[in-house]
């Protein structure tokens, strides 16, 4: 029974870490896209 509890807890921790990394990557990608949009809009306004 103890092994099942430890395995279940480990699974929950693994899912939490995976979710955290996915959210962080999504935020980082969103920031990069926003920076690209700003750079591209500034580039076309100057032409």
Secondary structure as a PSIPRED ss2 file (coil, helix, strand):
# PSIPRED VFORMAT (PSIPRED V4.0)

   1 X C   1.000  0.000  0.000
   2 X H   0.000  1.000  0.000
   3 X H   0.000  1.000  0.000
   4 X H   0.000  1.000  0.000
   5 X H   0.000  1.000  0.000
   6 X H   0.000  1.000  0.000
   7 X H   0.000  1.000  0.000
   8 X H   0.000  1.000  0.000
   9 X H   0.000  1.000  0.000
  10 X H   0.000  1.000  0.000
  11 X H   0.000  1.000  0.000
  12 X H   0.000  1.000  0.000
  13 X H   0.000  1.000  0.000
  14 X H   0.000  1.000  0.000
  15 X H   0.000  1.000  0.000
  16 X H   0.000  1.000  0.000
  17 X H   0.000  1.000  0.000
  18 X H   0.000  1.000  0.000
  19 X H   0.000  1.000  0.000
  20 X H   0.000  1.000  0.000
  21 X H   0.000  1.000  0.000
  22 X H   0.000  1.000  0.000
  23 X H   0.000  1.000  0.000
  24 X H   0.000  1.000  0.000
  25 X H   0.000  1.000  0.000
  26 X H   0.000  1.000  0.000
  27 X H   0.000  1.000  0.000
  28 X H   0.000  1.000  0.000
  29 X H   0.000  1.000  0.000
  30 X H   0.000  1.000  0.000
  31 X H   0.000  1.000  0.000
  32 X H   0.000  1.000  0.000
  33 X H   0.000  1.000  0.000
  34 X H   0.000  1.000  0.000
  35 X H   0.000  1.000  0.000
  36 X H   0.000  1.000  0.000
  37 X H   0.000  1.000  0.000
  38 X H   0.000  1.000  0.000
  39 X H   0.000  1.000  0.000
  40 X H   0.000  1.000  0.000
  41 X H   0.000  1.000  0.000
  42 X H   0.000  1.000  0.000
  43 X H   0.000  1.000  0.000
  44 X H   0.000  1.000  0.000
  45 X H   0.000  1.000  0.000
  46 X H   0.000  1.000  0.000
  47 X C   1.000  0.000  0.000
